[in-house]
Amino acid sequence: VQLQASGGGLVQAGGSLRLSCAASGSSFSARSMGWFRQAPGKEREFVAAIRRFGLATSYADSVKGRFTISINNAKNTVYLQMNSLNPEDTAIYYCATGSPVNTGTYFPSTWANWGQGTLVTVSS
């Protein structure tokens, strides 16, 4: 499975961005798609995830109410709408696919495939 993320960029605090990640490949059978981020000098952290079927979602506390994850299964594409951005959201955002279970969702090691990352920079 190959993942191609896009949509990052520079935005002022309070602004919005929409990230996209398209999955391709003949054996795409993962149950979930998700987003992680990694700021300079920090570990990769969970942002949001969505089940491909059933559409259950989960979010990190730091983005709840500001970010929305959605999916278009016909296009094998996951989106992350990010509103009310603040400088603490500055990071490289990575999309991932996999079939994590329960709290495994929050750990990068439980996700099987990763995109190349897209940089989001929020200026104050």
Salt bridges, closest charged atoms under 4 A:
GLU45 OE2 - ARG37 NE 2.63
ASP61 OD1 - LYS64 NZ 3.22
ASP89 OD1 - ARG37 NH1 2.92
ASP89 OD2 - ARG66 NH1 2.76
